[in-house]
Amino acid sequence: MMRPIDLLPPVYAERRRHRRNLGIVVVIGLVVLGVLFVWWFMLGTQIAARRNELTSIQSRNAALQAEIDELQRFAALEQEVIAKELALTSVMQGDLAWPSILTEIAMVIPGEIWFDELTGSAGTTEGAQPVGTETAAIRVADQETVGRIFFRGNSLTMPGVAKWLIRLAGVRGFNAVWLNSATEADLSGVDVVGFENTIELGPRALSRRFTGDLP
């Protein structure tokens, strides 16, 4: 068998080996560049997708924040309403239902009496003047006094005064009906009975406005 004989100098063989090695390196480099390009493209696609997702999330967050701000406005209004209700409850504590009280009085006044003076006050408010039954050593009423009314008037007869007191005692919420005095007098030639009396008002006379309770 004949062996091939290379008649070229060894330097040419070395050059061919270098060129072959260089080609291999170039091919490997191109392959690496191709892989890097594919990876870069995929990474860019993922980044773009994540950016779009981030934009969508930020948009939803902005919408939610707008809803939260709107709800916070209502929450602030609710707190304002609660604060006002508490203030009204505090201010109206001990408030008396004067329209109802005066209506009850008007319904029980006998026809033979009339008044010269009627003075009322609630609880311990400014200007309140406790009546004698409140300051007496022995209490007449069992319930707590939330207000009182003082009457000064005249009656054509003594039984008229008695009828007036009996009718007052029959009104629920009117406690400690008390006759301070009753004296006969002459009023422009007419015999009358001048009288003074007081009543204490029980809890049923409270208006209970802004408390949620029924009177």
C-alpha positions as CSV (number, residue, x, y, z in Angstrom):
1,M,0.0,0.0,0.0
2,M,1.3,3.4,-1.0
3,R,1.5,6.2,1.6
4,P,0.7,9.7,0.5
5,I,3.7,11.9,0.6
6,D,3.3,15.6,1.3
7,L,5.9,17.4,-0.7
8,L,4.9,20.8,0.7
9,P,7.0,22.3,3.4
10,P,5.7,21.8,7.0
11,V,4.9,25.4,7.3
12,Y,2.0,25.0,4.8
13,A,0.6,22.1,6.9
14,E,0.8,24.3,10.0
15,R,-1.1,27.1,8.2
16,R,-3.8,24.7,7.1
17,R,-4.2,23.6,10.7
18,H,-4.4,27.2,11.9
19,R,-7.0,28.0,9.3
20,R,-9.0,24.9,10.3
21,N,-8.8,25.8,13.9
22,L,-9.8,29.4,13.1
23,G,-12.8,28.1,11.1
24,I,-13.9,26.0,14.1
25,V,-13.5,29.0,16.4
26,V,-15.5,31.2,14.0
27,V,-18.3,28.5,13.7
28,I,-18.4,28.1,17.5
29,G,-18.5,31.9,17.9
30,L,-21.3,32.2,15.4
31,V,-23.2,29.4,17.2
32,V,-22.7,31.2,20.5
33,L,-23.8,34.5,19.0
34,G,-26.9,32.8,17.6
35,V,-27.7,31.3,21.0
36,L,-27.1,34.7,22.7
37,F,-29.4,36.4,20.1
38,V,-32.1,33.9,20.6
39,W,-31.8,34.3,24.4
40,W,-31.8,38.1,24.1
41,F,-34.9,38.0,21.9
42,M,-36.7,35.7,24.3
43,L,-35.6,37.8,27.3
44,G,-36.8,41.0,25.5
45,T,-40.2,39.3,24.8
46,Q,-40.5,38.3,28.5
47,I,-39.5,41.8,29.5
48,A,-42.1,43.3,27.2
49,A,-44.8,40.9,28.5
50,R,-43.9,41.8,32.1
51,R,-44.0,45.5,31.2
52,N,-47.4,45.1,29.7
53,E,-48.5,43.2,32.8
54,L,-47.0,45.9,35.1
55,T,-48.8,48.6,33.1
56,S,-52.1,46.6,33.5
57,I,-51.5,46.1,37.2
58,Q,-50.7,49.8,37.6
59,S,-53.9,50.7,35.8
60,R,-55.9,48.4,38.0
61,N,-54.2,49.9,41.1
62,A,-55.0,53.4,40.0
63,A,-58.6,52.4,39.5
64,L,-58.7,50.8,42.9
65,Q,-57.0,53.8,44.5
66,A,-59.7,56.0,43.0
67,E,-62.3,53.8,44.5
68,I,-60.5,53.8,47.8
69,D,-60.4,57.6,47.8
70,E,-64.1,57.7,47.0
71,L,-64.8,55.3,49.8
72,Q,-62.6,57.3,52.2
73,R,-64.7,60.4,51.3
74,F,-67.8,58.5,52.3
75,A,-66.0,57.2,55.4
76,A,-65.1,60.7,56.4
77,L,-68.7,61.8,55.9
78,E,-69.9,58.8,58.0
79,Q,-67.5,59.9,60.8
80,E,-68.8,63.4,60.5
81,V,-72.4,62.2,60.8
82,I,-71.5,60.0,63.8
83,A,-69.7,62.9,65.5
84,K,-72.7,65.2,64.9
85,E,-75.1,62.5,66.2
86,L,-73.0,62.2,69.3
87,A,-72.9,65.9,69.8
88,L,-76.7,66.1,69.3
89,T,-77.2,63.3,71.8
90,S,-75.0,65.1,74.3
91,V,-76.7,68.4,73.7
92,M,-80.2,66.9,73.9
93,Q,-79.5,64.9,77.0
94,G,-82.3,65.8,79.4
95,D,-84.4,67.6,76.7
96,L,-88.1,67.6,77.6
97,A,-90.9,67.1,75.1
98,W,-92.6,70.4,75.9
99,P,-95.2,70.2,73.1
100,S,-96.4,66.9,74.4
101,I,-96.3,68.1,78.1
102,L,-98.3,71.3,77.3
103,T,-100.8,69.3,75.3
104,E,-101.3,66.9,78.3
105,I,-101.8,70.0,80.5
106,A,-104.3,71.6,78.2
107,M,-106.3,68.3,78.0
108,V,-106.8,68.2,81.8
109,I,-107.5,71.8,82.7
110,P,-110.9,72.1,84.3
111,G,-113.2,74.7,82.8
112,E,-113.4,76.7,86.0
113,I,-109.7,77.5,86.4
114,W,-107.3,79.8,84.6
115,F,-103.6,80.6,85.0
116,D,-101.7,83.8,85.7
117,E,-98.3,82.2,85.5
118,L,-96.7,78.9,84.3
119,T,-93.0,78.3,84.6
120,G,-91.1,75.2,83.6
121,S,-87.5,74.1,83.6
122,A,-85.6,70.9,82.8
123,G,-83.2,69.0,84.9
124,T,-80.3,71.0,86.3
125,T,-80.0,73.3,83.2
126,E,-79.1,77.0,83.6
127,G,-82.0,78.8,85.1
128,A,-83.6,75.7,86.6
129,Q,-85.4,76.3,89.9
130,P,-86.1,73.1,91.8
131,V,-89.5,73.1,93.5
132,G,-90.1,72.4,97.1
133,T,-90.9,68.7,96.7
134,E,-87.4,68.2,95.2
135,T,-85.6,69.7,98.1
136,A,-87.8,68.3,100.8
137,A,-86.2,66.0,103.4
138,I,-88.8,63.3,102.5
139,R,-89.2,62.8,98.7
140,V,-92.8,62.7,97.4
141,A,-91.9,61.0,94.0
142,D,-90.1,57.7,93.7
143,Q,-88.7,58.5,90.2
144,E,-85.9,60.8,89.3
145,T,-87.0,64.3,88.5
146,V,-86.1,65.5,85.0
147,G,-88.0,68.8,85.2
148,R,-90.7,70.7,86.9
149,I,-93.5,73.1,86.3
150,F,-94.9,75.8,88.6
151,F,-98.5,77.0,88.2
152,R,-100.1,80.1,89.7
153,G,-103.8,80.6,88.9
154,N,-107.4,81.0,90.0
155,S,-110.4,78.8,90.3
156,L,-114.1,79.7,90.7
157,T,-114.4,77.0,93.4
158,M,-112.2,74.9,95.7
159,P,-113.5,71.7,94.2
160,G,-112.1,73.0,90.9
161,V,-108.6,73.1,92.4
162,A,-109.1,69.6,93.7
163,K,-110.2,68.4,90.2
164,W,-107.2,70.1,88.7
165,L,-104.8,68.3,91.0
166,I,-106.5,64.9,90.6
167,R,-106.4,65.2,86.8
168,L,-102.7,66.1,86.9
169,A,-102.0,63.1,89.1
170,G,-103.6,60.9,86.5
171,V,-101.2,61.9,83.7
172,R,-98.4,59.4,83.2
173,G,-95.1,61.2,83.5
174,F,-96.4,63.8,86.0
175,N,-94.9,63.0,89.4
176,A,-95.2,64.7,92.8
177,V,-98.3,66.8,92.1
178,W,-98.2,69.3,95.0
179,L,-100.5,72.0,96.1
180,N,-98.4,74.8,97.6
181,S,-101.3,77.0,98.7
182,A,-105.0,77.8,98.0
183,T,-106.7,80.9,99.5
184,E,-110.0,82.5,98.9
185,A,-109.8,86.0,97.3
186,D,-111.9,88.7,95.7
187,L,-111.2,89.3,92.1
188,S,-113.1,92.3,90.8
189,G,-116.1,91.5,92.9
190,V,-116.0,87.8,92.1
191,D,-115.1,85.2,94.8
192,V,-112.3,83.0,93.6
193,V,-109.7,80.7,95.0
194,G,-106.1,81.7,94.2
195,F,-103.8,78.7,94.2
196,E,-100.2,77.8,93.5
197,N,-99.0,74.3,92.8
198,T,-96.1,72.4,91.3
199,I,-95.5,69.1,89.5
200,E,-92.3,67.1,89.0
201,L,-91.7,65.5,85.6
202,G,-90.6,61.9,85.4
203,P,-88.5,60.2,82.7
204,R,-91.5,59.7,80.4
205,A,-91.5,63.5,79.8
206,L,-88.1,63.3,78.1
207,S,-88.1,63.9,74.4
208,R,-85.4,61.3,73.8
209,R,-84.6,63.0,70.5
210,F,-81.4,61.7,68.8
211,T,-81.1,58.8,71.3
212,G,-82.9,56.2,69.3
213,D,-85.2,55.5,72.2
214,L,-89.0,55.9,72.1
215,P,-90.5,58.3,74.7
